[in-house]
């Protein structure tokens, strides 16, 4: 009996030590993130995005100031937390980036398909990211409230859910392999549970974000593409129905959480 009590005591001490170590690690990560957030370089992309919105560009020499992002022509504030959503003029559910491509084509005369094919970080792709960063900033601290009224919005959610749990590739991974349960992490990186509301400024609510590790601004489209890369899947097309559907699933699951975008990541 004494031996059993002793072993239980040792197990308790080990658990306490492990919890203390985990708490210290979590605090260290939070401190690191707080230091990163002081002087977020995304502010530079915000400024560029605002300039691009007002600047007359493209074959039609027009600005994007009449672009309708879901709340009426030219309205930017609070639109980010309602996207992706259905748009009657395209008869599609669109996220912020794909909607910007529509406006750049219809208002400015750019070729949306050509921009979508452009490698990330080059030419007009950089401008789409900057525009998305500025627009996202106009909804900071606002709560996500994606509409689920139209049949295509509801269908996009169900498709996104299936894609989230779809396993495949050489490692038989899915999005849920990393983000399907509570209290998961890779090394010191927390992995939020994206099957439900993960909390304010976490997961879907933190993108676009500046990646310190590679010095780039990432939109949600690139974040999803990189997830596919890590699953060893081919990249989906920029603004594809698949990535938009995933955005609907993640966005609806984030209902009520506050946007922290544009955020900063390691």
C-alpha positions in Angstrom: 0.0 0.0 0.0 2.8 2.4 0.9 4.5 1.7 -2.4 1.3 2.5 -4.3 0.8 5.7 -2.4 4.5 6.6 -3.1 4.0 5.9 -6.8 0.9 8.0 -6.9 2.6 10.8 -5.2 5.5 10.7 -7.8 3.0 10.7 -10.6 1.3 13.7 -9.0 4.6 15.6 -8.7 5.4 14.7 -12.3 2.1 16.0 -13.5 2.5 19.2 -11.5 5.9 19.7 -12.9 4.7 19.1 -16.5 1.8 21.6 -16.0 4.2 24.2 -14.6 6.5 23.7 -17.5 3.6 23.9 -19.9 2.3 27.1 -18.2 5.8 28.7 -18.4 6.0 27.8 -22.1 2.6 29.3 -22.8 3.4 32.5 -20.9 6.7 32.7 -22.8 4.8 32.3 -26.1 2.3 35.0 -25.1 5.1 37.4 -24.2 6.8 36.7 -27.5 3.6 37.4 -29.4 3.0 40.6 -27.5 6.5 41.8 -28.4 5.8 41.0 -32.1 2.5 42.9 -32.1 4.3 46.1 -31.1 4.9 47.7 -34.4 3.2 45.2 -36.7 4.6 45.6 -40.3 1.1 45.0 -41.6 0.5 48.7 -41.1 2.6 49.3 -44.2 0.4 47.0 -46.2 -2.7 48.7 -44.8 -1.4 52.1 -46.1 -0.6 50.6 -49.5 -4.1 49.0 -49.7 -5.8 52.3 -48.9 -3.8 54.0 -51.6 -4.6 51.3 -54.1 -8.3 51.5 -53.3 -8.4 55.2 -54.2 -5.9 55.2 -57.0 -7.1 55.2 -60.7 -5.5 52.1 -62.3 -6.0 49.5 -65.0 -7.1 49.7 -68.6 -10.2 51.7 -67.5 -8.1 54.1 -65.4 -10.6 53.8 -62.5 -10.4 53.4 -58.8 -12.1 50.7 -56.6 -14.1 53.3 -54.7 -17.4 51.9 -56.2 -16.5 48.3 -55.4 -19.4 46.5 -53.6 -18.1 44.2 -51.0 -21.5 43.3 -49.7 -22.6 46.4 -47.9 -23.0 48.7 -50.9 -20.7 50.4 -53.3 -17.6 51.9 -51.6 -18.5 50.6 -48.1 -15.4 49.1 -46.4 -16.1 49.2 -42.7 -17.6 46.0 -41.2 -17.6 44.1 -44.6 -14.7 41.8 -43.7 -16.6 40.1 -40.8 -19.4 39.2 -43.2 -17.3 37.4 -45.8 -17.4 35.0 -47.6 -21.0 35.6 -48.7 -23.3 35.3 -51.8 -23.2 38.0 -54.4 -26.1 38.2 -56.9 -24.1 39.9 -59.7 -21.7 37.0 -60.0 -24.2 34.3 -58.7 -21.3 33.0 -56.5 -20.3 32.9 -52.9 -17.1 34.9 -52.7 -14.5 35.7 -50.1 -12.7 39.0 -49.9 -9.9 38.2 -52.3 -12.1 36.7 -55.0 -14.5 39.6 -54.7 -11.7 42.1 -55.1 -10.7 40.3 -58.3 -14.3 40.8 -59.6 -14.1 44.5 -58.8 -10.7 44.9 -60.4 -12.0 43.3 -63.6 -15.4 45.1 -63.8 -14.3 48.5 -62.6 -10.7 48.8 -63.6 -10.5 46.5 -66.6 -7.9 44.0 -65.2 -8.1 40.3 -66.2 -9.2 38.5 -63.0 -8.1 35.1 -64.3 -4.6 36.3 -65.1 -4.2 37.8 -61.6 -5.4 34.6 -60.0 -2.8 32.7 -62.0 0.0 35.1 -60.9 2.4 33.5 -58.3 1.7 34.8 -54.8 3.8 37.8 -53.9 4.2 39.1 -57.4 2.6 41.8 -59.5 -1.1 42.3 -58.9 -1.2 39.4 -56.4 0.7 41.7 -54.0 -1.8 44.4 -54.5 -4.8 42.1 -53.8 -3.1 41.2 -50.5 -2.5 44.8 -49.6 -6.1 45.7 -50.4 -7.4 42.7 -48.3 -5.2 43.9 -45.4 -6.6 47.4 -45.4 -10.2 46.2 -45.7 -9.7 43.7 -42.9 -8.3 46.4 -40.7 -11.5 48.4 -41.1 -13.3 45.6 -39.2 -10.8 45.0 -36.4 -12.5 44.0 -33.1 -15.8 43.5 -34.8 -17.6 40.2 -34.4 -17.9 37.7 -37.3 -21.4 37.4 -38.6 -21.4 35.5 -41.9 -24.8 35.2 -43.6 -26.2 31.8 -44.1 -29.5 32.7 -45.7 -28.9 32.0 -49.4 -29.0 28.4 -50.5 -25.5 28.8 -52.0 -24.1 30.1 -48.7 -25.5 27.0 -47.0 -24.2 24.7 -49.6 -20.7 26.3 -49.4 -20.7 25.7 -45.6 -21.5 22.0 -46.2 -18.8 21.7 -48.9 -16.3 23.4 -46.7 -17.1 21.1 -43.9 -16.5 18.0 -46.1 -13.2 19.5 -47.4 -12.1 20.2 -43.8 -12.5 16.5 -42.8 -11.4 15.1 -46.2 -8.2 12.9 -45.7 -5.8 12.2 -48.5 -2.3 12.7 -49.8 0.8 10.6 -48.9 0.3 11.3 -45.2 -3.4 10.8 -45.1 -3.9 14.2 -43.6 -6.9 16.5 -43.5 -7.4 20.0 -42.0 -8.9 18.3 -39.0 -5.7 16.3 -38.4 -4.3 19.5 -36.9 -7.4 21.6 -36.1 -10.0 19.1 -35.1 -9.8 19.0 -31.3 -9.0 21.1 -28.3 -5.5 21.5 -26.7 -3.4 20.4 -29.6 -0.1 21.8 -30.6 3.0 21.2 -32.8 6.1 21.9 -30.8 5.3 25.3 -29.2 2.6 26.3 -31.8 -0.9 26.1 -30.5 -3.4 24.5 -32.9 -6.9 26.0 -32.5 -9.9 23.8 -32.8 -11.5 25.2 -35.9 -14.6 23.0 -35.9 -16.1 25.4 -33.4 -15.6 29.0 -32.3 -11.9 29.0 -31.3 -12.2 32.4 -29.6 -11.4 36.1 -30.4 -8.6 36.7 -32.8 -7.7 33.0 -33.2 -7.7 30.9 -36.4 -9.9 32.4 -39.1 -10.2 35.7 -37.2 -6.4 36.4 -37.4 -5.9 36.5 -41.2 -4.6 38.4 -43.1 -1.4 38.3 -41.0 2.2 39.3 -41.3 4.5 36.2 -41.2 7.7 37.1 -39.3 9.4 33.9 -40.4 9.4 34.8 -44.1 8.7 38.5 -44.0 5.5 38.3 -46.0 1.9 39.3 -45.7 -0.4 36.4 -46.0 -4.1 36.6 -46.9 -6.5 33.8 -46.0 -6.2 32.4 -49.5 -2.4 31.8 -49.0 -3.0 30.5 -45.5 -5.3 27.8 -46.9 -2.9 27.1 -49.8 -0.1 26.5 -47.3 -2.3 24.1 -45.3 -2.7 22.1 -48.5 1.0 22.2 -49.1 1.6 20.8 -45.6 -0.9 18.0 -46.4 1.1 17.3 -49.6 -1.8 18.3 -51.8 -1.5 20.4 -54.9 -2.3 24.0 -54.5 -5.9 24.9 -55.2 -6.5 27.8 -57.5 -6.5 31.3 -56.1 -10.1 32.2 -55.1 -11.3 28.7 -56.0 -14.7 27.4 -55.0 -12.8 25.0 -52.6 -10.9 27.6 -50.7 -14.0 29.9 -50.6 -16.1 27.0 -49.2 -13.4 26.3 -46.5 -13.6 30.0 -45.7 -17.3 29.8 -45.2 -17.0 26.8 -42.9 -14.3 28.5 -40.8 -16.0 31.8 -40.8 -19.4 30.5 -39.8 -17.7 28.5 -37.0 -16.1 31.7 -35.8 -19.5 33.4 -35.4 -19.4 35.9 -32.6 -15.6 36.0 -32.3 -13.7 39.3 -32.7 -11.5 39.9 -35.7 -7.8 40.5 -34.9 -6.8 41.0 -38.6 -4.4 42.1 -39.7 -2.5 40.1 -37.1 1.2 39.1 -36.8 2.4 35.5 -36.8 5.8 33.9 -36.1 
